[in-house]
Amino acid sequence: MRTRHGDISHGDTIRFPKMEPAPRPEWASPIEIGVHARSFFSALPEQPTREVLQALHSDPELLAFLKRHAIGRLEFSGQVPKANWLGTYAADSRDLVVNSFRSAETYGREFYPPELPSVSAAGRNLVQAMQRSLYHEIGHHILERLPAQVLDQVAAQCRSRQASPVSIRARKNPLEYFSETFAAYRFEDSLADKDPAGYYMIEAILRLAWKK
């Protein structure tokens, strides 16, 4: 079953064999190598790799943004600095890694902000958790392409009484607040109720980003 955001429901825990990331440009759709990203590597089998990327099929404005502001190496693997990291984004290279071997304890939770470690934890399974982490890291990429004053606005919003961070991670700093709220905007229909100010902040920033 697909949701309107492109999620694919598999039910309970999914486990995949650990493999080294290999170049998989033929699996990257709708990402086009040389257009939206410099390269694509995956340590997952073909089906779950494609399913993680399925979320982007229903996001033409984001794909258009990535066509104008391509990321570097996009990778699904366990090659993150620490095993408990969910993903990384390097501003200098624009390289983006989503942890594809995170433990089952890091997802399958209710979208309940006071206790939610990260928005990706609200994914029902590994594929959905990775989709949310992918959007989180793309959120960092979006902010990097926008004027510095946008981050100042996010920081002011984060400090305001109107902000209701959607996860524990979102409380960390303005960068995490934006990226977590961006992921929730794409995957959680109740964001407007959980953090109304954050919802409208994301809408305003995306209107700016989609024109850049």
Backbone bond lengths (Angstrom), bond angles and torsions (degrees), N, CA, C in turn:
res aa  C-N    CA-C-N  psi(-1)  N-CA   C-N-CA  omega(-1)  CA-C   N-CA-C  phi
1 M - - - 1.475 - - 1.523 109.35 -
2 R 1.313 117.52 133.45 1.448 122.49 177.57 1.520 109.62 -105.01
3 T 1.303 116.40 142.53 1.450 119.75 170.38 1.518 107.24 -89.77
4 R 1.316 116.34 175.87 1.464 118.41 -178.75 1.521 111.29 -70.74
5 H 1.352 117.51 -10.56 1.459 120.76 177.88 1.518 112.08 -94.20
6 G 1.319 118.04 0.57 1.445 119.62 177.18 1.513 114.12 95.14
7 D 1.327 118.90 4.68 1.451 121.08 177.03 1.519 110.00 -64.50
8 I 1.309 115.56 149.36 1.452 121.44 175.08 1.518 107.65 -121.26
9 S 1.309 116.27 124.45 1.454 120.41 -174.39 1.517 111.02 -93.41
10 H 1.323 116.60 123.32 1.453 122.11 179.06 1.518 112.12 -111.47
11 G 1.328 116.82 -6.38 1.461 117.48 -177.25 1.508 110.78 93.94
12 D 1.335 116.53 -124.32 1.444 120.96 -171.59 1.537 112.53 -85.19
13 T 1.328 114.78 -162.22 1.458 122.29 -173.17 1.522 112.62 -56.19
14 I 1.342 115.06 136.19 1.453 122.01 174.04 1.518 107.65 -111.76
15 R 1.320 117.53 135.33 1.456 121.17 175.97 1.522 108.80 -125.54
16 F 1.331 115.71 134.57 1.454 120.30 179.71 1.520 109.54 -120.86
17 P 1.325 118.43 149.37 1.463 120.31 177.73 1.520 110.33 -65.84
18 K 1.331 116.04 143.62 1.461 119.69 179.57 1.523 109.53 -78.75
19 M 1.318 115.43 126.92 1.454 121.64 178.40 1.525 108.71 -133.64
20 E 1.313 116.45 161.53 1.450 121.05 174.42 1.529 108.60 -74.93
21 P 1.331 117.94 142.86 1.463 119.13 178.07 1.521 110.92 -64.34
22 A 1.311 116.40 136.62 1.463 122.88 178.99 1.516 108.80 -128.17
23 P 1.332 117.84 151.86 1.474 119.57 177.81 1.525 110.64 -63.48
24 R 1.339 116.00 126.11 1.462 121.15 -177.83 1.523 111.07 -133.26
25 P 1.313 118.79 56.41 1.480 119.25 -178.00 1.515 113.21 -60.04
26 E 1.336 116.91 -27.45 1.462 120.22 -178.11 1.520 112.47 -73.58
27 W 1.350 117.63 -12.70 1.463 121.68 179.54 1.525 112.29 -100.81
28 A 1.318 117.88 -0.98 1.465 121.46 -164.30 1.527 114.92 -83.33
29 S 1.312 119.47 -6.53 1.465 121.51 -177.14 1.532 111.74 -51.99
30 P 1.347 116.04 134.59 1.463 130.15 10.42 1.531 114.83 -87.98
31 I 1.338 117.56 2.95 1.459 120.34 174.91 1.525 108.66 -67.80
32 E 1.319 116.71 128.55 1.457 121.96 175.39 1.522 108.46 -106.39
33 I 1.326 115.03 125.18 1.457 120.08 -179.18 1.526 109.25 -70.52
34 G 1.329 115.32 132.76 1.453 120.72 -175.10 1.510 113.26 88.30
35 V 1.333 116.31 -7.20 1.465 121.45 178.14 1.527 110.11 -117.36
36 H 1.339 116.26 -61.05 1.471 121.26 -179.37 1.524 112.41 -95.47
37 A 1.315 117.47 -24.11 1.466 122.53 -178.20 1.521 109.14 -150.49
38 R 1.333 115.83 151.34 1.471 120.04 179.17 1.520 111.63 -70.11
39 S 1.350 116.37 -37.72 1.462 120.99 -178.87 1.516 108.69 -158.98
40 F 1.330 115.52 163.66 1.459 120.85 178.28 1.519 109.57 -138.19
41 F 1.341 115.81 128.13 1.452 123.16 178.81 1.527 108.74 -126.32
42 S 1.316 116.30 143.67 1.460 120.03 176.39 1.521 110.18 -141.07
43 A 1.325 114.81 141.18 1.461 121.60 173.84 1.519 110.80 -103.02
44 L 1.327 116.95 6.97 1.453 122.26 178.86 1.527 110.26 -100.34
45 P 1.325 117.85 161.25 1.465 120.23 170.87 1.527 110.73 -63.17
46 E 1.316 115.72 170.89 1.459 121.00 -174.18 1.525 112.98 -61.79
47 Q 1.332 118.40 -48.95 1.465 119.97 -173.28 1.524 112.77 -60.19
48 P 1.350 119.73 -53.18 1.468 117.53 -179.89 1.527 112.78 -65.92
49 T 1.320 117.39 -30.67 1.466 119.42 176.06 1.526 109.95 -59.63
50 R 1.313 116.07 -48.96 1.464 120.41 -179.93 1.530 111.43 -65.15
51 E 1.330 116.19 -34.85 1.464 119.40 -177.63 1.527 111.74 -69.33
52 V 1.324 117.43 -36.61 1.470 119.13 175.99 1.523 109.76 -61.09
53 L 1.323 116.22 -44.39 1.461 120.64 -177.78 1.521 113.12 -74.05
54 Q 1.334 116.31 -12.95 1.464 120.58 -179.75 1.528 111.86 -55.59
55 A 1.316 116.77 -32.44 1.470 120.10 -178.84 1.516 111.92 -58.10
56 L 1.331 117.86 -30.83 1.457 121.19 -177.41 1.520 113.08 -75.02
57 H 1.326 117.36 -19.39 1.464 120.06 -178.78 1.523 112.24 -60.90
58 S 1.324 116.44 -31.42 1.469 120.18 -178.44 1.526 111.95 -97.23
59 D 1.334 116.79 22.10 1.462 120.93 -176.09 1.532 110.38 -131.14
60 P 1.336 118.21 64.21 1.470 120.47 -175.31 1.526 113.93 -61.79
61 E 1.321 117.61 -32.37 1.466 119.08 -179.29 1.525 110.72 -68.05
62 L 1.326 116.92 -38.38 1.462 119.25 176.74 1.525 110.50 -67.18
63 L 1.330 117.71 -41.15 1.460 120.30 178.24 1.534 110.70 -62.80
64 A 1.317 116.97 -37.96 1.463 120.00 177.09 1.525 110.40 -65.18
65 F 1.338 116.61 -38.64 1.456 120.74 177.24 1.528 109.95 -62.65
66 L 1.346 117.05 -44.60 1.463 120.85 -179.84 1.528 111.72 -67.60
67 K 1.304 117.50 -25.28 1.461 120.22 175.25 1.522 110.46 -68.41
68 R 1.328 116.02 -34.34 1.471 120.82 178.09 1.521 112.10 -83.64
69 H 1.332 115.47 -29.95 1.468 121.19 -176.35 1.529 108.04 -133.72
70 A 1.310 116.43 76.19 1.465 121.52 -173.33 1.528 111.65 -66.27
71 I 1.324 114.96 147.06 1.459 119.90 170.98 1.528 108.13 -83.24
72 G 1.327 115.94 169.30 1.458 120.32 179.96 1.517 111.09 -83.93
73 R 1.310 115.79 -112.20 1.460 121.07 177.70 1.523 109.22 -88.30
74 L 1.314 116.03 121.07 1.454 121.93 174.93 1.526 107.06 -98.56
75 E 1.337 116.39 128.58 1.466 119.30 -173.76 1.518 111.54 -140.89
76 F 1.322 115.94 135.13 1.459 123.18 170.49 1.533 106.82 -108.31
77 S 1.322 116.32 107.58 1.463 119.50 -177.20 1.520 109.19 -164.56
78 G 1.313 115.24 -175.79 1.451 120.35 174.72 1.508 112.25 -99.64
79 Q 1.322 117.42 13.48 1.454 121.73 -176.02 1.525 110.98 -85.49
80 V 1.310 114.17 68.89 1.456 122.66 175.36 1.526 107.43 -117.20
81 P 1.341 118.09 157.92 1.467 119.89 -174.87 1.526 114.74 -56.00
82 K 1.319 116.91 -36.22 1.466 121.12 178.30 1.520 108.62 -134.21
83 A 1.330 116.30 147.88 1.469 121.03 -174.23 1.524 112.47 -59.71
84 N 1.332 116.96 -28.14 1.463 119.04 -177.22 1.529 112.78 -89.78
85 W 1.339 117.32 2.94 1.459 119.81 176.33 1.524 108.88 -75.24
86 L 1.320 117.76 141.22 1.460 122.15 -177.91 1.520 112.31 -91.98
87 G 1.321 116.17 -18.71 1.456 121.30 179.01 1.514 110.52 175.11
88 T 1.316 116.16 172.15 1.464 121.05 177.95 1.522 109.42 -144.34
89 Y 1.330 114.76 153.63 1.464 121.50 172.06 1.518 107.46 -137.76
90 A 1.331 117.05 127.29 1.460 122.61 178.81 1.526 108.60 -104.86
91 A 1.322 116.52 113.75 1.464 120.44 -174.82 1.519 112.26 -63.91
92 D 1.346 118.04 -35.15 1.463 119.91 -176.37 1.522 112.56 -69.05
93 S 1.329 117.29 -42.77 1.463 121.54 -178.50 1.528 113.27 -96.41
94 R 1.336 116.54 -15.72 1.467 123.94 -173.50 1.531 112.21 66.08
95 D 1.326 116.80 17.43 1.465 120.77 178.41 1.523 109.89 -75.34
96 L 1.329 115.51 142.52 1.463 122.12 -174.53 1.529 108.61 -134.49
97 V 1.332 116.15 126.84 1.465 121.79 177.94 1.520 108.64 -122.02
98 V 1.325 116.91 133.97 1.459 122.58 172.66 1.518 107.35 -113.71
99 N 1.327 115.97 126.82 1.459 121.01 -177.95 1.523 110.21 -68.34
100 S 1.323 116.13 115.15 1.467 120.80 -178.09 1.524 112.95 -97.09
101 F 1.341 116.85 2.72 1.463 120.34 -178.53 1.525 112.06 -126.82
102 R 1.317 116.23 30.84 1.462 120.95 178.11 1.524 109.38 -68.51
103 S 1.304 116.81 155.36 1.458 120.59 -176.05 1.527 111.24 -74.33
104 A 1.325 115.66 155.83 1.466 121.31 -179.19 1.521 111.94 -64.28
105 E 1.333 117.31 -19.57 1.465 120.38 179.04 1.528 112.17 -71.78
106 T 1.343 117.28 -11.24 1.466 120.06 -176.11 1.519 113.60 -93.79
107 Y 1.329 118.27 6.08 1.466 120.54 176.95 1.528 109.27 -147.64
108 G 1.324 115.76 176.94 1.458 120.38 -179.36 1.515 114.25 88.66
109 R 1.332 117.29 18.48 1.464 120.94 -178.71 1.531 111.63 -99.89
110 E 1.314 115.01 163.69 1.462 120.40 175.37 1.527 109.46 -75.36
111 F 1.333 116.10 151.55 1.458 120.52 176.71 1.527 108.68 -79.78
112 Y 1.324 113.64 79.05 1.463 121.73 -178.17 1.525 107.19 -124.58
113 P 1.354 117.21 92.92 1.464 121.91 -170.50 1.531 117.00 -49.09
114 P 1.337 120.85 -40.77 1.471 117.54 -176.95 1.529 114.11 -58.64
115 E 1.319 117.39 -25.65 1.458 120.29 -176.32 1.525 113.29 -119.68
116 L 1.320 118.56 -1.55 1.460 121.94 -175.03 1.527 110.37 -79.70
117 P 1.339 118.73 120.32 1.470 120.23 179.98 1.524 112.88 -62.79
118 S 1.325 116.12 -43.64 1.464 121.98 178.39 1.523 107.88 -152.67
119 V 1.318 116.58 160.89 1.460 120.07 178.15 1.523 110.66 -61.25
120 S 1.327 116.88 -34.11 1.464 119.32 -179.68 1.522 112.18 -63.85
121 A 1.327 117.38 -23.76 1.465 120.59 178.55 1.525 111.75 -65.30
122 A 1.339 117.25 -17.16 1.460 121.04 178.53 1.533 112.32 -83.05
123 G 1.328 117.08 -4.54 1.460 119.61 173.60 1.517 109.73 -66.68
124 R 1.326 117.70 140.01 1.460 120.94 -177.28 1.523 112.24 -71.17
125 N 1.315 117.01 -25.71 1.455 121.30 -176.80 1.524 108.76 -149.95
126 L 1.330 117.26 -176.47 1.457 121.03 -175.52 1.526 112.03 -62.22
127 V 1.323 118.12 -42.25 1.458 120.47 -179.60 1.520 110.82 -59.91
128 Q 1.330 116.99 -47.92 1.463 119.93 -179.49 1.522 111.53 -67.22
129 A 1.324 117.61 -36.45 1.468 120.53 176.41 1.522 110.28 -63.47
130 M 1.327 117.14 -42.22 1.462 120.52 179.01 1.528 111.32 -66.52
131 Q 1.322 117.83 -36.62 1.460 119.77 176.24 1.522 110.56 -58.50
132 R 1.298 116.67 -45.16 1.466 120.90 -179.99 1.524 111.41 -66.69
133 S 1.328 116.88 -39.58 1.469 119.70 177.04 1.527 111.15 -66.69
134 L 1.330 117.05 -37.20 1.461 120.38 176.60 1.520 110.12 -59.21
135 Y 1.328 116.93 -46.33 1.462 119.70 179.01 1.530 111.41 -66.27
136 H 1.313 116.84 -36.58 1.466 119.78 177.32 1.531 109.98 -58.25
137 E 1.328 116.95 -49.13 1.464 119.88 -177.81 1.526 110.99 -68.94
138 I 1.321 118.16 -35.38 1.465 120.22 174.79 1.526 109.89 -63.81
139 G 1.337 116.81 -31.48 1.459 120.09 174.91 1.511 112.20 -57.68
140 H 1.339 116.92 -41.39 1.465 120.45 175.80 1.530 110.28 -61.58
141 H 1.323 116.22 -41.10 1.465 120.69 179.86 1.527 110.89 -63.24
142 I 1.313 117.09 -41.83 1.466 120.62 179.04 1.522 110.53 -60.38
143 L 1.328 116.98 -47.51 1.466 120.31 -179.52 1.519 111.77 -60.51
144 E 1.330 117.48 -37.14 1.459 121.36 -179.93 1.516 112.50 -64.12
145 R 1.316 116.94 -25.56 1.463 120.56 -177.24 1.527 112.29 -90.29
146 L 1.312 117.58 -7.12 1.464 121.84 -176.53 1.528 111.11 -100.72
147 P 1.327 117.87 160.31 1.462 120.60 179.07 1.531 111.94 -57.87
148 A 1.332 115.68 151.00 1.460 121.11 -175.83 1.524 112.46 -59.31
149 Q 1.319 116.81 -30.02 1.462 118.88 -177.80 1.529 112.56 -66.63
150 V 1.343 116.91 -19.18 1.462 119.42 176.66 1.520 109.59 -65.60
151 L 1.336 116.53 -43.18 1.462 119.86 177.24 1.520 110.54 -63.82
152 D 1.333 117.15 -35.39 1.468 120.33 176.05 1.525 110.47 -61.45
153 Q 1.318 116.04 -39.18 1.465 120.17 178.57 1.532 110.77 -67.41
154 V 1.337 116.10 -39.24 1.464 119.75 177.15 1.525 109.96 -63.63
155 A 1.336 116.81 -41.76 1.466 120.86 179.67 1.523 110.70 -62.31
156 A 1.326 116.59 -42.49 1.462 120.05 179.03 1.524 110.44 -64.02
157 Q 1.326 115.99 -41.26 1.462 120.00 177.42 1.525 110.95 -63.12
158 C 1.336 115.95 -42.54 1.463 121.67 -178.24 1.528 111.41 -61.33
159 R 1.332 115.72 -34.99 1.472 120.44 -178.91 1.518 112.81 -82.48
160 S 1.318 117.23 -14.80 1.451 120.06 -173.42 1.526 111.88 -75.41
161 R 1.297 114.83 160.70 1.468 119.97 178.10 1.517 111.55 -71.68
162 Q 1.330 116.60 -17.20 1.459 119.94 -178.57 1.534 112.03 -75.31
163 A 1.323 116.88 -23.09 1.465 120.53 -176.26 1.525 110.77 -71.88
164 S 1.319 115.24 136.27 1.470 122.25 174.35 1.526 107.13 -130.12
165 P 1.334 117.59 81.92 1.469 120.60 -174.49 1.524 112.27 -50.50
166 V 1.344 115.48 137.54 1.460 121.18 -172.81 1.525 113.81 -81.89
167 S 1.320 117.22 -3.87 1.461 120.20 179.01 1.517 109.57 -159.41
168 I 1.312 115.46 167.56 1.460 119.99 175.62 1.521 110.16 -62.09
169 R 1.321 116.56 -40.09 1.458 120.87 179.12 1.525 111.32 -62.93
170 A 1.325 117.87 -35.19 1.459 121.65 -178.97 1.518 112.20 -65.74
171 R 1.319 117.25 -18.47 1.462 120.96 179.26 1.532 112.47 -81.76
172 K 1.328 116.73 -8.53 1.465 121.39 -170.77 1.519 112.99 -66.02
173 N 1.322 117.64 -50.97 1.463 122.85 -178.59 1.534 108.76 -166.35
174 P 1.335 118.23 170.84 1.470 120.13 -177.53 1.527 114.01 -58.75
175 L 1.330 118.22 -37.30 1.463 120.72 179.15 1.522 111.10 -60.67
176 E 1.336 115.14 -45.70 1.460 119.43 -179.83 1.525 110.89 -71.24
177 Y 1.317 116.56 -34.68 1.469 119.58 177.53 1.529 110.33 -60.56
178 F 1.331 116.68 -46.07 1.460 119.24 179.85 1.530 111.15 -65.06
179 S 1.333 117.31 -48.97 1.464 120.12 -174.14 1.519 112.25 -66.69
180 E 1.318 117.35 -37.73 1.457 120.47 177.24 1.538 110.53 -67.99
181 T 1.325 116.34 -40.94 1.459 119.66 179.99 1.524 110.60 -68.64
182 F 1.327 116.98 -35.87 1.458 121.15 176.63 1.528 110.76 -62.40
183 A 1.334 117.28 -44.19 1.466 120.69 177.77 1.531 110.48 -62.77
184 A 1.327 116.57 -42.30 1.466 120.08 179.06 1.531 110.91 -65.54
185 Y 1.314 116.88 -36.48 1.471 121.58 178.94 1.524 110.54 -59.44
186 R 1.315 116.69 -36.15 1.458 121.07 -177.44 1.528 113.19 -81.81
187 F 1.331 117.20 -27.87 1.465 118.50 -169.73 1.528 115.87 -122.47
188 E 1.312 118.01 -13.96 1.460 119.94 -175.49 1.526 110.01 -117.83
189 D 1.330 116.52 109.40 1.461 120.82 -177.71 1.526 113.17 -64.54
190 S 1.325 116.65 -20.35 1.469 119.32 -177.07 1.527 113.17 -90.74
191 L 1.336 118.27 7.79 1.468 119.80 -178.90 1.522 111.71 -55.99
192 A 1.330 117.23 -42.85 1.466 119.95 -177.52 1.521 112.13 -60.55
193 D 1.330 116.91 -25.53 1.459 120.86 176.24 1.525 111.58 -86.55
194 K 1.332 116.50 -36.53 1.467 120.66 -176.67 1.529 111.91 -74.51
195 D 1.326 116.28 -43.28 1.466 121.01 -179.95 1.531 108.67 -143.00
196 P 1.341 117.36 78.83 1.470 120.65 -177.55 1.527 113.06 -56.66
197 A 1.335 116.57 -42.15 1.465 119.47 -178.89 1.523 110.52 -65.24
198 G 1.329 116.61 -39.32 1.458 120.29 177.84 1.514 112.07 -65.73
199 Y 1.303 116.47 -38.88 1.467 121.88 177.96 1.525 110.53 -58.92
200 Y 1.324 116.89 -49.14 1.457 119.85 -177.97 1.530 111.27 -72.48
201 M 1.334 117.43 -29.37 1.462 120.58 174.06 1.532 110.13 -60.89
202 I 1.343 116.51 -47.00 1.458 120.29 -179.67 1.526 110.31 -62.34
203 E 1.324 117.45 -43.87 1.468 119.82 -179.95 1.527 111.09 -60.06
204 A 1.320 117.31 -41.25 1.469 120.58 -179.01 1.527 110.73 -67.85
205 I 1.323 117.27 -42.71 1.468 120.23 -179.05 1.517 111.16 -68.82
206 L 1.317 117.60 -38.15 1.468 119.37 178.84 1.512 111.97 -67.31
207 R 1.340 117.39 -34.66 1.468 118.80 175.80 1.522 109.82 -59.64
208 L 1.329 116.73 -38.01 1.464 121.22 177.29 1.526 111.06 -70.40
209 A 1.344 116.26 -45.26 1.457 120.46 -176.98 1.523 112.15 -63.93
210 W 1.330 117.56 -40.47 1.463 119.72 -176.62 1.527 112.18 -68.35
211 K 1.340 117.27 -15.08 1.453 120.35 176.54 1.523 112.86 -93.17
212 K 1.335 115.57 -11.92 1.477 119.61 -173.37 1.529 111.51 -83.82
